[in-house]
Amino acid sequence: MSVLTAVSIAGGFTFRAKTDSAVIVRGQDNKMAKGKATPETRVQPGDTISIAEGWF
């Protein structure tokens, strides 16, 4: 599943969402890793996706 698919399942982007700016937090081997993601980035079970907001 991609970031875009996961966001769509969760209800889609809000009008303030920066659709080109996502961050995935992934836990591996009892460690947390954080990295930038594109809409096509694959997500894994347990990942947390954060989408930035734009105000202007």
Residue, then its C-alpha position, 0 to 999 in steps of 0.5 A: m500500500s502506498v502513502l496515497t492509498a493509506v491517506s485515501i482510506a483514512g478519508g483523504f487530504t484536508f484543504r490545508a494538507k501539503t500533498d507533496s510533504a509526508v513523513i513516515v515513522r517506522g519502528q524496526d527492531n525496537k528502534m524508531a526511524k523517521g523519514k520523508a516520503t512521497p505519495e508513492t512510498r510504500v507503507q508497512p504495518g505499524d507505520t505512522i504517516s504525518i502530512a504537513e499543513g500549509w497555511f498560505 
